Amino acid sequence: MVPYDAVVVGLGAFGSAALYHLAKAGLKVLGIERHHPVGHALGSSHGASRIIRLAYFEGLQYGPLLKRSYRLFQELEEELAERRPAGHGGEPGPSGPLFLRTGMLDVGNVFEAAHKSAVAHGLQHEVLTGAELNRRFPAFRVPEHWRALYQPDGGVLTPERIVQAHVALAQQLGAEVATGEAVTSWRAEGRSAGAPVTLTTAAAATTSATVAASGGRVVSAGAVVLSPGPWIGQMVPELRELCVPERQVVGWFEVEAPSRRHFAPDRMPVWVLEEEGPGGEAFYGFPEHGELPGLKIGLYHHLREQIRNPADLDAVRRTADAADEAALRRGVSGYFPAAASGRLLHASACFFTNTPDGHFLIDRHPAHPQVILCSACSGHGFKMSSGIGQLIARMVCEGEGTTVTHALPAAGGMPTSARAPPRSGRAATAEDAVSGGADSGWEELVPFRFDAAGRPGHAEALQRFG
Ligand SMILES: Cc1cc2nc3c(=O)[nH]c(=O)nc-3n(C[C@H](O)[C@H](O)[C@H](O)COP(=O)(O)OP(=O)(O)OC[C@H]3O[C@@H](n4cnc5c(N)ncnc54)[C@H](O)[C@@H]3O)c2cc1C
């Protein structure tokens, strides 16, 4: 019998959520994170805010997962308030709201696809012209003929707090957590589908955390979740060309005093704005809120700085330079006149990990089904991390040949739907997925697996594993 049912490698957005759902399902689980504390600013899950929205221009297939994730974040917030877990490694326990509802605007080029998604999934929404948007939300100044979708359910998630909440609650449920420890290698013991997986770890040089006394160890588990974010290419070299990290910078720009009220969360929704016309850029941003003042703005794919060699990830520059500021300022001065001449107050660098088709990679390792791969999320995955964590836990528990032995708890663990995967029968509806009704939603939640059909990028990756 292996010591752990499952080990999760990397406790960012996805690993922390997977750890929580695995612990909730009653599994003996260990989470290993290279940095300390969890919720650090060296990966992809920091920067004080992430957009959550339900109408999704990126694809209709995300609808059920988005609704499930939205509900799970609300439940997480309630659970955190009720159970008040201690923090990890002597850190204060996470507290405070995890979600702030502001509404969401999909402006310009993204309107059509977002609107289609809102209609297809029966979501509350309004269609605005640019002129109407400018009148109703005076922080904005967009061309009057553009169109925008307003979805009242959009808002801001607090990423560091959510990661910490998932980890702290998982620990309360019995999960073990090691920070300041890096997994240096892994291997499945033999080729059988049920073979245990062995991981070797070392003390991580970049942290002051308390580490296993030996400075490293060997652990084994029936299943392993590899969720190291941009470092996935280090752990699974076959994925290097499929999951490519990219440096991103977001900035907070000073807003002139008389207009600040227009940038408050009750007056300014979160937004994505893709410029119309050829060569248009896509910006996204947030109202002023929380501890950092200013209009927060990002530019999708920023300066297009791809990091193809994982060894270079730790050397990526973390501060913003003039080119970073200029890229962000184009969006500020183009559409937010009251911030156009404001100073850059703060900036934060982070990683997207992109697939060629811009979708996610969540699947079993083709040669070792007991190893679940979760990365990349192509710069738009945080809002689905709660649902993806639950999905990963389900994949582990389904355990195609893994040595996971724990039965799912009869109550209080995974939803009923998790216990009996719907392999046939009627297609689950979006409402089923939201309510977590019996046998609902899971098939729809797995459109992100390695699937040679119809996904050029993923097919290429499969060949590499071959
Ligand atoms: C600037 C920016 C803005 C974004 N905006 C949004 C948004 O508005 N909405 C949205 O939904 N999404 C957004 N995203 C995307 C989203 O934040 C990411 O998809 C998500 O946070 C990725 O999480 P992750 O767990 O894959 O990676 P990470 O958060 O990087 O976590 C991976 C973890 O693994 C650890 N690790 C790596 N290697 C090892 C090892 N060998 N051993 C142990 N631990 C290891 C790392 O230290 C890290 O903590 C944004 C991303 C960025 C960068």
The ligand as an SDF file (V2000), in Angstrom:
LIG
                    3D

 53 58  0  0  0  0  0  0  0  0999 V2000
   -1.3850   38.7360  -15.3810 C   0  0  0  0  0  0  0  0  0  0  0  0
   -2.3940   37.6220  -15.4050 C   0  0  0  0  0  0  0  0  0  0  0  0
   -3.7440   37.9270  -15.4130 C   0  0  0  0  0  0  0  0  0  0  0  0
   -4.6850   36.9100  -15.4430 C   0  0  0  0  0  0  0  0  0  0  0  0
   -6.0060   37.2490  -15.4100 N   0  0  0  0  0  0  0  0  0  0  0  0
   -6.9290   36.2900  -15.3090 C   0  0  0  0  0  0  0  0  0  0  0  0
   -8.2770   36.6380  -15.0960 C   0  0  0  0  0  0  0  0  0  0  0  0
   -8.6220   37.8180  -14.9930 O   0  0  0  0  0  0  0  0  0  0  0  0
   -9.1770   35.6290  -14.9770 N   0  0  0  0  0  0  0  0  0  0  0  0
   -8.8100   34.3220  -15.0690 C   0  0  0  0  0  0  0  0  0  0  0  0
   -9.6790   33.4670  -14.9570 O   0  0  0  0  0  0  0  0  0  0  0  0
   -7.5300   33.9600  -15.2460 N   0  0  0  0  0  0  0  0  0  0  0  0
   -6.5810   34.9050  -15.3580 C   0  0  0  0  0  0  0  0  0  0  0  0
   -5.2630   34.5750  -15.4940 N   0  0  0  0  0  0  0  0  0  0  0  0
   -4.8800   33.1540  -15.6020 C   0  0  0  0  0  0  0  0  0  0  0  0
   -4.7880   32.4490  -14.2720 C   0  0  0  0  0  0  0  0  0  0  0  0
   -4.3610   33.3190  -13.2670 O   0  0  0  0  0  0  0  0  0  0  0  0
   -3.8550   31.2630  -14.4280 C   0  0  0  0  0  0  0  0  0  0  0  0
   -4.3570   30.4100  -15.4580 O   0  0  0  0  0  0  0  0  0  0  0  0
   -3.7430   30.4500  -13.1550 C   0  0  0  0  0  0  0  0  0  0  0  0
   -3.4870   31.2680  -12.0500 O   0  0  0  0  0  0  0  0  0  0  0  0
   -2.6310   29.4250  -13.3240 C   0  0  0  0  0  0  0  0  0  0  0  0
   -2.5020   28.7010  -12.1290 O   0  0  0  0  0  0  0  0  0  0  0  0
   -1.5630   27.4210  -12.0160 P   0  0  0  0  0  0  0  0  0  0  0  0
   -1.9460   26.7330  -10.7650 O   0  0  0  0  0  0  0  0  0  0  0  0
   -1.5830   26.6640  -13.2870 O   0  0  0  0  0  0  0  0  0  0  0  0
   -0.0800   28.0160  -11.9530 O   0  0  0  0  0  0  0  0  0  0  0  0
    0.7170   28.7250  -10.7600 P   0  0  0  0  0  0  0  0  0  0  0  0
   -0.1320   29.6840  -10.0420 O   0  0  0  0  0  0  0  0  0  0  0  0
    1.9810   29.2410  -11.3570 O   0  0  0  0  0  0  0  0  0  0  0  0
    1.0280   27.5380   -9.7680 O   0  0  0  0  0  0  0  0  0  0  0  0
    2.0020   26.5820  -10.0300 C   0  0  0  0  0  0  0  0  0  0  0  0
    2.7240   26.3120   -8.7290 C   0  0  0  0  0  0  0  0  0  0  0  0
    3.5710   25.1970   -8.8790 O   0  0  0  0  0  0  0  0  0  0  0  0
    4.7550   25.4270   -8.1270 C   0  0  0  0  0  0  0  0  0  0  0  0
    5.7960   24.5710   -8.6670 N   0  0  0  0  0  0  0  0  0  0  0  0
    6.3600   24.6380   -9.8860 C   0  0  0  0  0  0  0  0  0  0  0  0
    7.2570   23.6650  -10.0460 N   0  0  0  0  0  0  0  0  0  0  0  0
    7.2660   22.9510   -8.8920 C   0  0  0  0  0  0  0  0  0  0  0  0
    8.0040   21.8210   -8.4490 C   0  0  0  0  0  0  0  0  0  0  0  0
    8.9100   21.2200   -9.2270 N   0  0  0  0  0  0  0  0  0  0  0  0
    7.7760   21.3540   -7.2050 N   0  0  0  0  0  0  0  0  0  0  0  0
    6.8470   21.9450   -6.4050 C   0  0  0  0  0  0  0  0  0  0  0  0
    6.1360   23.0360   -6.7830 N   0  0  0  0  0  0  0  0  0  0  0  0
    6.3340   23.5240   -8.0130 C   0  0  0  0  0  0  0  0  0  0  0  0
    5.0160   26.9190   -8.3390 C   0  0  0  0  0  0  0  0  0  0  0  0
    5.8570   27.4510   -7.3480 O   0  0  0  0  0  0  0  0  0  0  0  0
    3.6000   27.4720   -8.2910 C   0  0  0  0  0  0  0  0  0  0  0  0
    3.2190   27.8670   -6.9860 O   0  0  0  0  0  0  0  0  0  0  0  0
   -4.2770   35.5610  -15.4720 C   0  0  0  0  0  0  0  0  0  0  0  0
   -2.9190   35.2470  -15.4440 C   0  0  0  0  0  0  0  0  0  0  0  0
   -1.9860   36.2660  -15.4060 C   0  0  0  0  0  0  0  0  0  0  0  0
   -0.5330   35.9060  -15.3570 C   0  0  0  0  0  0  0  0  0  0  0  0
  1  2  1  0
  2  3  1  0
  2 52  2  0
  3  4  2  0
  4  5  1  0
  4 50  1  0
  5  6  2  0
  6  7  1  0
  6 13  1  0
  7  8  2  0
  7  9  1  0
  9 10  1  0
 10 11  2  0
 10 12  1  0
 12 13  2  0
 13 14  1  0
 14 15  1  0
 14 50  1  0
 15 16  1  0
 16 17  1  0
 16 18  1  0
 18 19  1  0
 18 20  1  0
 20 21  1  0
 20 22  1  0
 22 23  1  0
 23 24  1  0
 24 25  2  0
 24 26  1  0
 24 27  1  0
 27 28  1  0
 28 29  2  0
 28 30  1  0
 28 31  1  0
 31 32  1  0
 32 33  1  0
 33 34  1  0
 33 48  1  0
 34 35  1  0
 35 36  1  0
 35 46  1  0
 36 37  1  0
 36 45  1  0
 37 38  2  0
 38 39  1  0
 39 40  1  0
 39 45  2  0
 40 41  1  0
 40 42  2  0
 42 43  1  0
 43 44  2  0
 44 45  1  0
 46 47  1  0
 46 48  1  0
 48 49  1  0
 50 51  2  0
 51 52  1  0
 52 53  1  0
M  END
$$$$
